[in-house]
Structures are given as structure tokens and as C-alpha cells.
Amino acid sequence: MEKEPIGNYTMPGIGFGTLGNTGDAGRALTEAALAEGYRYIDTSRFYANEEAVGQAMARSTVARGEVWITTKLLHPKTPPQPDLQLEINKSLQLLQTDYVDLLLIHWPNPAVPLDWALGEFDKIRKQGKARTIGISNFTIAQIRQAVSLVGDLAANQVEYHPYLNQGPLLQLMREHGLVLIAHSPLARGKVLDDPVLRDIAAQRKLSVAQVVLRWLVQQERVVAIPGAQTVEQLRDNLKVLDVKLSADEMAAISALARGTRIVNPPHGPKWDA
């Protein structure tokens, strides 16, 4: 499986994004993902499925040390400055593990001092409860601020798909050694009928989703975390690791960028142009 190096660790190039998968169904699909070969599971306290992920891990025959688990704290809908030691301990209890591989600030929040938040995250890392720490949904200016406070952040999880150019942000992240974890990689389905993507997919005998996911993971320092609702979707997503797009195909997909942003909640930052 393709991987991105992060210090002494490596992050798998494609993971299972668990947003929307809760309860017994979420547990079963996460367990199926592990059985199919996924070694990266992405969750969050705000997704209300850390417990389901933990149950899947406990039931799986895959060893904990073989799986990269990401979770997130500090969503804007949580109290401004919660007891993060209490919160990470709760996440670890729900996930049935002693540590997470990556702990992310879920969203930037002006009500929460970034130096305090990253300082608390760094303490959690030094305690061994998180192997690496990072940010999510941060803009270029916010990334610069974050890396000025903690120079060895691992990643920034942001929306990234063919309709949204993240070139300048990605370049900055590469300069600082961060991985871009692409959420909403299919633009919540909006890219699936694109004629350029459909043409490439037809020539390659792939689905449009597979073409888009391959375009993402083929880029330096980019990891994709597509969701899934069925085992068949899980299998199809993982197959992108067995193909490679040409330089012309990569360029044609990159040229589709038109500034379409799917995830833009009221608590979001002022996005880069």
C-alpha cells in the first residue's frame, strides 16, 4: 500500500472516512474495511462513532499496530477550552486503544487560542497518547501560524477534489513536511458526471470515483479518505492503489478546478481564494 512518511511513522495512502457511519452499521462497515485491507481509519469525536470504530478494532483480527487511527477534537460546537486530557482519555476509551496515530484539531476556532490548543496537543503527544498531531480545515495563513507554534505538525485535513484547487495550500504544506488528507474527495458526488472524468474512466475501465481517488493519492504528500456505504464500495476504492494515471491524465483532471467548495459551514474560516 502506498504510504506517506511522517517522522518515524508512515501514513497509508488511502483510508476509510467514517463520517456518517454510526452504531452497529458503522461498526460492521469499519470491521469490513479492515478485513478488506484498509489500514487507515479516520474518525472524530463529533462523528459520534469512535465507539463503533473501537468495537470494530476489538473484533478485527488485524493487530492494532498495523492500523493508523486518526481522531479529532476541538470542534467549534464543543466548549471553547475543554479539559483536553479528559477528552483524549474518553476518545481512547471509546476507541479501545492506548494511543491514536494522529490527533487533529477539527476546525480552527477564533474562540480557542491556537497556542493553547497546540500546546495541549503537544502535551498529549509527549504522553504517548497521540503519536502525531495536526490540524484540519486550516487555511494558508492558519497553517503558517500553526507551524510557527509547533514545527513538526503531521497533517492538515481539508476538502480536496478535482473541482477545488488546493495547489498553493498543498505547496506550503509540502514545504513544511505536512501531509494533505483529502476529505470529500468526490465533492459529495458532484464530480461523478463530469465528462472529462467519465472519458478517462471509460478508457481505463475504471469508475469515475476510482479515477478521482487515483488522481489524489498519486500526488506527493496527499492521502485520501473516501467514505463508503457498502463492502463493494470499500473494495473499489482500495483498487486505486493498483493503477497509475499518465501525466496527461493527471493534468486534465487538475484543469477541472473551478472553485467549487462543498463543505462550507458557518463556523468555517475565510477560505483562500
N, C-alpha and C positions, 0 to 999 in steps of 0.2 A: 504494500500500500504506500502511495506517495505520502511524504511527511515533510513538515517544515520544522527546522531546528529552532529551539528556544533555549538558549543557555545549555544546560546539561540534559535537556529533555527534547523530545520530538512530538509534535502535534500531528495526528493523522490528517491527510489532505481533504478528507470528506467525513462528515459526521451526520448524526441523526438529530435534527432540530425538533424538540419535543413540544413546542408551543401548541396548545390545543389538544394534546393527548393526556388525559387525566384519568384517575380512577383505575378500575380493573382493565379497561380497554387500553389505557396508556401503559400500564404495566406489561400487558401481553405484547403490545407492539414494540416496546423497548426490549423486552426479552427476545422477541423475534429478530430485532435488529442485531443484537449481539450474536445470535445463532447464525445469522446470515453473513457475519464477518465485520460488522461495524465495530470500531474500537474508539470511537469518539461519540459521547452522548452529551448534548447541550440542554441544560435545564435552567431554572431560575426560581427563586422563592415566589416571585409574582406569578409564575405559571401555575402554581398550586399543584405541581406534580413531582416535587422532589421525593415524596414518599413512594410514589409509583415507580420512579426510577430506582430508588433504593431496593424496593421489593424485587424488581426485575434483576438487579445485580445479584441479590441474595439467591435467587432461584437459578441464575445462569451458571453454566459450567466454566465460563470464561473467568480467569483469575483477575482479581481487582487490579493487580499491577499491569495488566495488559490493556486496560481501558482508560482513556482520557476523559475525565468528567469535568465539565465546566458548569458552574452555577453563578448566579448574580444576586447581589444585594444592593440596597440603596435605590430603590425605585422611588420616583417623586411622590407616589401615593403612600409611602411609609413615613413615619415621623422623621423630622429633619435630621436629628442626630441621635439615632437609636444606640443602644448598647451593642456594638458590633461583635463583641466577644460572645454575648448571649445569642446573637443572631447566627453567627457561624457555627456555634455549637449545636443550635437547633437544626441547621442545614445538614451538618454531619450526622446527626442522629437520624434525621429523615432519610438520608442517603445511605445509611448503614455503612459508613466508612470513617476512617480516621483523618482523611485529608481529601481535598479536591485538587485536581491538577491545575485548574485555572479559576480564579475568583475575580469577577468583573464588577465594577460599578455599573449598574444597569443603565442609568441615564445621567447626564450632567444635570445638576440641580443648583441654581443660584442660592438657594436657601441653605445649602450644605457647603461649608468651606472645603475646597478641594485639598488644601494642605492637611486638614484634619482627616478627611476621608482616606486619602492615600497613606497618611501616617498610620492610621488604624489598620489598613490593609497590609501595610508592610510589617506591622507587629504580628498579624495573623500568619504571614508568610514565615517570619522568623521563628514562630512557634511550631512550624511544620504542619499547620492546618490547611495551608494552601501552598502548593509547590511554586506556582507563578501567580502574578496578579496583573490586572489590566483594566481597561475601560471599555465602554460601549456607547455608541451613538455620540461620540465626541467629534467636533469639527476640527479643522486645521489649527485654529487659534487655541482651542482647548487641549489638543494634543501637545502643542508646544508648551503650554503651561504645565500639563501633567508630567511630561518628561523632564522638565526643569526641576520638578519636585522629587521624582523617582526616576532615575536614569535608565533602569533596566526593566521597564514595563514589557509585558509579553505580547499584548494584542489590543486591538480595538475592533469590536464587533459592530459593523454598520451595514445598512442596506446597500447592496451592490448587485446589479444585474445589467444586461445589455442596454437598457433604456436610461440608465443613470451613470453618467461619467464620474468616476471617483479617481481619475488619474492624478491630479495634484495631491489629494489626500494620501493616495497609495504611495506616491513617490516620497512624501515626507515620512511615512511610516517605514518604508524601506531604509531610509537614511538613518533612522533610529532603531532599526532591528525589530520593529513590531510586525506581527502577522495581522493581516486584514481577514477577519472572519466574516464572510458574506452571509447576512441573513436576508430573507425574502429574495432568494436568488432567481426565482422565476417571476418576480414582480407580481406575486399573488395571481399568477395565471395570465397576466396581460401580454406576456411575450409569446405565448403558445401559438398564436395565429399569425405571427409575423412571417411575411412571405420569404424574406431572406433566410430566416432560420429554418423555415419549412423546406426550402430548397436544399440547404446544406444537409438537413436531416434525411431527406429523401435520397440524396446521393450517397450518404454514409450508411443508409439503412439503420438509422437511429431515430429515437423520438426527439422532438424539439427540446424537451426537458433535458435529455442526455447531452445534446449539443451545448446547451447553455451551461450546464454543470461542468462539462469538459472545458469550456472556454474559461471558466472561473479557476478551476484547480490547475490549469496549465500555466497560469500566470504566477510569476515569482512572488512569494510571500502572501499568497491568497489561499484560504481554506473555505469550503462551502459547507453549510449545514442545512440542507433541504429537509423539509418535513415529509411526512408520508402518512397515508391513511390505511394502506394495505401492505401485506408482505410483498406482493408483486411490485409495488412502487419502491419499496426498500431495495429489492433486488435490482431493479432497473437503474436506480440512482447509483448503486455501487459499481455497476458495469462501466461507468465512465472512466474508471482507472485503467481500463484495458484498451483505450483508444487514444489517438493523438490527432489534433487538428493541424492543418497546414498553416503556414504563416499568412497566406491569403485569406483563409477561412477565419483566422483569429482577427485579422484586420477588418474584414467585412462585418463581423459581429460587433467589434468595438465601434465601428462607424454608425451603429444604430442609436447611439446615445442621444437623448433628446430632453434630458432634464426631468424625466418622469419619476416622481417620488411617491411611493405607496404608503410608507409609514411616516406620518407627519402629525403626531398627536399635539394637543395644546401645550403639553409640557416639554415639547421638543425644543432644541436650541435654534438659533437663527442659522440656517444651513449655509454652507459655502455655495457660491454661485456656480 
